[in-house]
Each structure stands twice: as structure tokens, then as C-alpha cells.
Amino acid sequence: MRFVYFILTLTIITLPILGNAQQREVVAEQGEGIYRLLTRNGLSYSEYNDAFIKLNKDRLGTNNTLLVGVKYLLPDVKTNQVSTSTLPATTATSSTSTSQGKIGTIEVHNIFGPAYKNVEITGNRLNGAVYYLVPGHGGPDPGAIGRYGNHELHEDEYAYDITLRLARNLIQEGATVYMIVIDPNDGIRDESILNTSKNEVCYPNLTIPRNNLERLKQRTDAVNKLYAQNRNAFQRMICIHIDSRSHSQNIDVFFYHDKRSTKGEKAAKILQQTFQEKYRINQPGRGYKGTVTSRNLYELRNSHPVAVFIELGNINHQRDQQRFVNVNNRQALANWLRDGLITDFQTNK
């Protein structure tokens, strides 16, 4: 059984779904497709897509697109089971177990927010892999701050959103995921400008200190304790940051590893090569100059699992900012990181 660890305890309830009592109408939202509508209502896309189209053939647009504001019937579920959960607002301890991780099942993870909490298991390429995801800064420290028109872009908010998207991607492929920095209020957000807050905590529910060294030690200690509990598993710590440089310096995603870690170096190079290939396919002729180097960073130096530290771009550069304010680009970053981590898992055990 897989476990996904978040800040708030989730109570998992397996509900038997009975006959026509569960068939209901739902309204399509802006930008929503059949996959999103089904999964946010606790239904597996792979199992119920055909039934949904058959039920609603007279209400669908061209190529079975959904029409905003139109009511659609959800398929009648008879023998399947769906995992769902409640999120007590005041609890503050460790873990949750979800369904068995079978492809096509739905897991409900409230940490991803209302629009993304229903997670369909779509593959098993990461079964047995454990990831500790550490978005940079948080709590009293916003990290780097960039100016975007009349708005401020805070590193911790964008790093957190991209890390959540990566966590969701990894869960879909069967991985065990621990979020080491958690915001109990902010799930995955699709806005360009992400509002700032200081209520992030460190796993399992620790106040994040102001002192930088104490903050890094707190996170690394949390990871190392979990590492001991998962000692026989394939494990990775992934730290996700956004750099701050001069306004004129455009940079590609780049990677650090500890100089003593050959597996860390190999994992970082796999991620680099993944990005290089993705740019070759999606933006031919653009080129990619992201680097892999060793660096004497606290988290890399002191973590027990193999660790990779990732810088996603320059928060001050106008072109790099599009990587963060454009929600599709944030999702693409998470998707490409997932793909690189799958290759790492398959080749770097």
C-alpha cells in the first residue's frame, strides 16, 4: 500500500457507490475538459469517459468538448469504489494512506486544492520510489522577489505551486511523496499572480524559523528521519528554487548535486538531458544551456537520500518570468521533471 504524507491528517473513507442514487448533474467550468470534470467528481477518466460521452452526446461541442455553464450527467457507478477523504481543519499530524494504487483508481488529496484533489492513478512507473519534495523558502522567508508590472513575484509561492504539481504527477505514477514544506491553505493554483502568505510549515507541523541555517537544518532533519523509515526503498530528495540575478540575465533550468554523490550527479544529468530533449521537441532551434554542477549547499551536503537541487530560472528576467506566471509553463516544468525522475528511477537504482 502506498502512503502520501502531508501536514494534515486525512480520514480515508471507501464509499460503495450504488446505482442511480449516485447519478447527478454537474456544471462544466471554464477551461474544463472531460478528464478534469470526471476526476474532480471522483470518477476515473479511463473507466467512465465512454459512458460520459454516451450519456451527454447531445450536450457536447465539437470533438466532445465541454461547453461552459452546461449541465452534464455523470455516469451511473455500480460496482467501482472511490477513495474520498475529509480534512479536519485543526488537526496537525502526519499521514494518510489511500487506495491500493491500482491504475484507474481515484485518490483524493486535499492538499492539491478543490480543482486538483482528485488524482487518478494513470501508471505504475514509479511504484517503489519515495520522493521528499522541498520547495524553497516559505514561512517568514519569501525567497527571491521579482517585479512583474505592478506585482511582486515571490519565489516561495511559485516554487511551491510547481512542487505541488510535481507531487501530483509522481503520485499518478505510483510514487510515495512527502511534501517537506506545506501550506495548509494553498493548493495548486492556476492564477498568473500568486498571492503571498507566511503560513507554510515544515513537516510534520513545525514552525519555520527565521534563521536560514536553522531553516535548512529543520528540513534536512525531517527528510533524514523519513529516510530511516524507508531505508530499503529507492529515495530522492528534490529541492526546487527560483534564482535571482540581474534583470538582463536569462537562464535555463539548471541543477546542483553534492560533489561526493555519483548518483546525485547522474540524476541531475538525467534531468538536464530530459529538459534538453523537451526543448528540442517543443521549441526546435531554441537551444538549451542548463548546467549540472556540484555545489556545497547545506541540504545537498547533509541529506541522507540522494539529492538534486534545481533552479528554475531568474525571477527578475522578463522571459524567465513567463515560466512562472504562465500556468501552462508551470505545469510543463512539473511534467518534464516527472519524466526525468522516471528515467532516473529506471536507470539509477
C-alpha positions as CSV (number, residue, x, y, z in Angstrom):
1,M,0.0,0.0,0.0
2,R,1.3,3.4,-0.9
3,F,1.4,6.3,1.5
4,V,1.4,10.0,0.8
5,Y,2.4,12.3,3.6
6,F,1.1,15.7,4.1
7,I,0.8,18.2,7.0
8,L,-2.9,17.5,7.8
9,T,-4.3,14.1,8.8
10,L,-6.8,12.9,6.2
11,T,-9.5,10.5,7.1
12,I,-9.9,8.0,4.3
13,I,-13.4,6.6,3.6
14,T,-14.1,4.0,1.0
15,L,-17.6,4.5,-0.3
16,P,-19.6,1.9,-2.0
17,I,-21.4,3.7,-4.9
18,L,-24.9,2.4,-5.5
19,G,-27.0,2.5,-8.6
20,N,-28.9,5.5,-9.8
21,A,-28.8,7.3,-6.5
22,Q,-25.3,8.5,-7.4
23,Q,-26.1,9.7,-10.9
24,R,-26.1,13.5,-10.8
25,E,-25.7,16.6,-12.9
26,V,-22.6,18.9,-12.7
27,V,-21.9,22.1,-14.5
28,A,-18.8,22.5,-16.7
29,E,-16.3,25.1,-15.6
30,Q,-14.2,27.5,-17.7
31,G,-11.3,25.7,-19.4
32,E,-12.5,22.2,-18.3
33,G,-12.4,19.1,-20.3
34,I,-14.0,15.7,-19.7
35,Y,-10.9,14.4,-17.8
36,R,-11.0,17.3,-15.3
37,L,-14.7,17.2,-14.9
38,L,-14.7,13.4,-14.2
39,T,-11.7,13.4,-11.8
40,R,-12.9,16.4,-9.8
41,N,-16.1,14.4,-9.2
42,G,-14.3,11.3,-8.1
43,L,-14.6,9.3,-11.3
44,S,-11.8,7.5,-13.2
45,Y,-11.4,9.0,-16.7
46,S,-10.2,5.7,-18.1
47,E,-13.3,3.8,-16.8
48,Y,-16.0,6.4,-17.4
49,N,-15.1,8.5,-20.4
50,D,-17.0,6.4,-22.9
51,A,-20.1,6.3,-20.7
52,F,-20.0,10.0,-20.1
53,I,-19.8,10.8,-23.8
54,K,-22.7,8.4,-24.5
55,L,-24.8,10.0,-21.8
56,N,-24.1,13.5,-22.9
57,K,-23.7,13.3,-26.7
58,D,-26.4,15.9,-27.3
59,R,-24.7,18.4,-25.0
60,L,-21.1,18.2,-26.2
61,G,-19.3,20.5,-28.6
62,T,-17.1,19.7,-31.5
63,N,-14.7,16.7,-30.7
64,N,-16.6,16.1,-27.5
65,T,-15.5,19.4,-25.9
66,L,-17.4,20.7,-22.9
67,L,-19.4,23.9,-23.0
68,V,-19.1,26.3,-20.1
69,G,-22.1,26.5,-17.9
70,V,-23.8,23.5,-19.4
71,K,-25.0,20.7,-17.1
72,Y,-23.7,17.2,-17.7
73,L,-24.8,13.9,-16.4
74,L,-22.3,11.8,-14.6
75,P,-22.3,8.1,-15.3
76,D,-24.1,5.7,-13.0
77,V,-21.4,3.9,-10.9
78,K,-22.4,0.5,-9.8
79,T,-19.5,-1.7,-8.7
80,N,-16.5,0.5,-8.5
81,Q,-15.1,2.1,-5.4
82,V,-13.7,5.5,-5.0
83,S,-11.4,6.8,-2.2
84,T,-12.5,10.0,-0.7
85,S,-11.4,12.0,2.4
86,T,-12.2,14.7,4.8
87,L,-9.7,17.3,6.0
88,P,-10.2,18.3,9.6
89,A,-9.2,21.9,9.8
90,T,-7.4,21.8,13.1
91,T,-5.5,18.5,13.1
92,A,-1.8,18.7,12.6
93,T,-0.1,15.4,12.4
94,S,1.3,13.1,9.9
95,S,-0.1,10.8,7.3
96,T,-2.7,9.2,5.2
97,S,-3.0,6.0,3.2
98,T,-5.1,5.9,0.1
99,S,-6.3,3.3,-2.3
100,Q,-4.1,0.4,-3.4
101,G,-2.6,2.4,-6.2
102,K,-4.2,0.4,-9.0
103,I,-4.3,2.1,-12.4
104,G,-7.6,3.8,-12.9
105,T,-8.5,4.3,-9.3
106,I,-9.1,7.8,-7.8
107,E,-7.2,9.1,-4.8
108,V,-8.4,12.2,-3.0
109,H,-5.6,14.5,-1.8
110,N,-6.9,17.8,-0.4
111,I,-3.5,19.4,-0.3
112,F,-3.8,19.9,-4.0
113,G,-6.9,22.1,-3.6
114,P,-10.5,21.7,-4.8
115,A,-9.8,21.7,-8.5
116,Y,-6.9,19.1,-8.3
117,K,-7.6,17.0,-5.3
118,N,-9.0,14.0,-7.2
119,V,-5.9,12.2,-8.5
120,E,-6.3,9.3,-11.0
121,I,-3.6,6.7,-10.9
122,T,-2.5,6.6,-14.5
123,G,0.6,4.5,-14.4
124,N,3.0,2.4,-12.2
125,R,6.4,3.5,-13.5
126,L,7.3,4.9,-10.0
127,N,6.0,2.1,-7.8
128,G,8.5,1.6,-5.0
129,A,10.0,5.1,-5.4
130,V,10.0,7.6,-2.5
131,Y,10.4,11.4,-3.0
132,Y,11.0,14.2,-0.5
133,L,9.9,17.4,-2.2
134,V,11.4,20.6,-0.7
135,P,10.1,23.8,-2.3
136,G,12.4,26.7,-1.4
137,H,11.9,29.2,1.4
138,G,8.4,29.7,2.9
139,G,7.1,30.8,6.3
140,P,8.9,34.1,7.2
141,D,11.2,33.9,4.2
142,P,9.7,34.6,0.7
143,G,13.0,34.0,-1.0
144,A,13.7,35.9,-4.2
145,I,11.3,38.6,-5.2
146,G,10.8,39.8,-8.8
147,R,8.8,42.7,-10.2
148,Y,6.2,41.9,-12.9
149,G,4.4,45.0,-13.9
150,N,2.7,46.3,-10.7
151,H,3.1,42.9,-9.0
152,E,5.7,41.1,-6.9
153,L,6.6,37.5,-7.7
154,H,7.6,35.7,-4.6
155,E,9.9,32.7,-5.1
156,D,8.3,30.6,-2.3
157,E,4.8,30.8,-3.9
158,Y,5.8,29.8,-7.4
159,A,8.3,27.1,-6.2
160,Y,5.5,25.7,-4.0
161,D,2.9,25.6,-6.8
162,I,5.3,23.8,-9.2
163,T,6.4,21.4,-6.5
164,L,2.7,20.5,-5.8
165,R,2.2,19.9,-9.5
166,L,5.2,17.6,-9.5
167,A,4.0,15.8,-6.4
168,R,0.6,15.1,-8.1
169,N,2.4,13.9,-11.2
170,L,4.6,11.5,-9.2
171,I,1.6,10.1,-7.3
172,Q,-0.2,9.4,-10.6
173,E,2.8,7.1,-11.5
174,G,2.7,5.2,-8.2
175,A,5.3,7.0,-6.1
176,T,5.3,7.8,-2.4
177,V,5.6,11.5,-1.9
178,Y,6.4,13.6,1.2
179,M,5.9,17.4,1.0
180,I,8.5,18.7,3.4
181,V,7.2,22.3,3.2
182,I,3.5,22.6,3.4
183,D,1.0,25.4,3.0
184,P,-2.3,24.2,4.7
185,N,-4.3,26.7,2.7
186,D,-2.8,26.9,-0.8
187,G,-3.4,24.1,-3.2
188,I,-2.4,24.1,-6.8
189,R,-3.4,27.5,-8.2
190,D,-3.9,28.5,-11.9
191,E,-3.7,32.2,-11.5
192,S,-0.8,34.1,-13.1
193,I,-0.1,36.2,-9.9
194,L,0.0,34.0,-6.8
195,N,-0.9,35.8,-3.6
196,T,1.7,35.6,-0.9
197,S,1.4,34.2,2.6
198,K,3.6,33.2,5.5
199,N,1.7,30.3,7.0
200,E,3.9,27.5,5.5
201,V,5.2,24.9,7.9
202,C,7.8,22.2,7.8
203,Y,6.9,18.5,8.0
204,P,5.2,17.3,10.1
205,N,3.9,20.6,11.5
206,L,6.9,22.7,12.6
207,T,7.1,26.5,12.6
208,I,9.6,27.6,10.1
209,P,12.4,29.6,11.8
210,R,13.7,32.9,10.5
211,N,17.3,31.9,10.7
212,N,18.4,30.5,7.4
213,L,20.7,27.8,8.8
214,E,18.1,26.7,11.3
215,R,15.6,26.5,8.5
216,L,17.8,24.3,6.3
217,K,18.6,22.1,9.2
218,Q,15.0,21.7,10.1
219,R,14.1,20.5,6.6
220,T,17.1,18.2,6.3
221,D,16.4,16.6,9.6
222,A,12.8,15.9,8.6
223,V,14.0,14.2,5.4
224,N,16.7,12.2,7.2
225,K,14.2,10.9,9.8
226,L,11.9,9.8,7.0
227,Y,14.8,8.3,5.1
228,A,15.5,5.9,8.0
229,Q,11.9,4.8,7.9
230,N,12.1,4.0,4.2
231,R,15.6,2.7,4.2
232,N,15.0,-0.2,1.8
233,A,13.3,1.9,-0.8
234,F,14.6,4.0,-3.7
235,Q,14.7,7.5,-2.3
236,R,15.3,11.0,-3.7
237,M,15.2,14.5,-2.2
238,I,14.3,17.2,-4.7
239,C,14.8,20.8,-3.8
240,I,13.1,23.3,-6.0
241,H,14.1,27.0,-6.1
242,I,13.9,30.1,-8.4
243,D,17.1,32.1,-8.8
244,S,17.6,35.9,-8.5
245,R,20.0,37.6,-10.9
246,S,20.3,40.8,-12.8
247,H,17.3,41.8,-15.0
248,S,19.4,41.2,-18.1
249,Q,20.4,37.6,-17.4
250,N,18.2,35.0,-19.0
251,I,19.0,31.5,-17.7
252,D,17.7,28.0,-18.3
253,V,16.7,25.4,-15.6
254,F,19.9,24.1,-14.0
255,F,20.9,21.6,-11.4
256,Y,23.2,21.1,-8.5
257,H,24.4,17.9,-6.7
258,D,26.8,17.1,-3.9
259,K,30.3,16.5,-5.1
260,R,30.6,13.2,-3.3
261,S,27.4,11.8,-4.8
262,T,27.8,9.9,-8.1
263,K,24.2,9.0,-8.1
264,G,23.2,12.6,-7.4
265,E,25.3,13.7,-10.4
266,K,23.8,11.1,-12.6
267,A,20.3,12.0,-11.5
268,A,21.0,15.7,-12.2
269,K,22.4,14.9,-15.6
270,I,19.3,12.8,-16.5
271,L,17.1,15.8,-15.6
272,Q,19.3,18.1,-17.7
273,Q,19.1,15.7,-20.7
274,T,15.4,15.5,-20.3
275,F,15.0,19.2,-20.5
276,Q,17.3,19.4,-23.4
277,E,15.2,16.8,-25.3
278,K,11.9,18.5,-24.4
279,Y,13.2,21.8,-25.7
280,R,14.4,20.1,-28.9
281,I,11.0,18.7,-29.5
282,N,8.8,21.6,-28.3
283,Q,10.9,24.6,-29.3
284,P,13.2,23.5,-32.1
285,G,16.2,25.8,-32.6
286,R,15.8,27.5,-29.2
287,G,18.7,25.6,-27.7
288,Y,19.1,24.8,-24.0
289,K,22.0,25.8,-21.8
290,G,21.0,24.4,-18.4
291,T,24.1,23.2,-16.5
292,V,24.9,20.4,-14.0
293,T,27.5,21.3,-11.3
294,S,28.4,20.3,-7.8
295,R,27.8,22.9,-5.0
296,N,28.5,22.9,-1.3
297,L,24.9,23.5,-0.2
298,Y,23.6,22.5,3.2
299,E,20.8,20.4,2.0
300,L,22.9,18.5,-0.5
301,R,25.8,18.1,1.9
302,N,23.7,16.8,4.8
303,S,20.8,14.8,3.3
304,H,20.9,11.0,3.6
305,P,19.0,10.3,0.4
306,V,20.4,11.2,-3.0
307,A,19.6,14.9,-3.6
308,V,19.2,17.2,-6.5
309,F,18.9,21.0,-6.1
310,I,17.0,22.7,-9.0
311,E,17.0,26.3,-10.0
312,L,14.1,27.0,-12.4
313,G,15.1,30.4,-13.8
314,N,15.8,34.1,-13.0
315,I,12.8,35.7,-11.2
316,N,14.0,39.1,-12.4
317,H,14.2,38.4,-16.1
318,Q,11.2,39.1,-18.3
319,R,11.4,36.0,-20.4
320,D,12.1,33.7,-17.4
321,Q,9.1,35.2,-15.6
322,Q,6.9,33.6,-18.3
323,R,8.0,30.2,-16.9
324,F,6.3,31.1,-13.7
325,V,3.3,33.4,-14.4
326,N,2.0,31.2,-17.3
327,V,0.2,28.3,-15.6
328,N,0.9,26.0,-18.7
329,N,4.6,26.6,-18.3
330,R,4.4,25.8,-14.6
331,Q,2.7,22.5,-15.4
332,A,5.2,21.8,-18.2
333,L,8.1,22.2,-15.7
334,A,6.4,19.7,-13.4
335,N,5.8,17.3,-16.3
336,W,9.4,17.4,-17.5
337,L,10.7,17.0,-14.0
338,R,8.5,13.9,-13.6
339,D,9.7,12.5,-16.9
340,G,13.3,12.9,-15.9
341,L,12.7,11.4,-12.5
342,I,11.0,8.3,-14.1
343,T,14.2,7.8,-16.2
344,D,16.3,8.3,-13.1
345,F,14.3,5.6,-11.2
346,Q,14.5,3.2,-14.1
347,T,18.3,3.6,-14.7
348,N,19.9,4.9,-11.5
349,K,18.8,2.5,-8.8
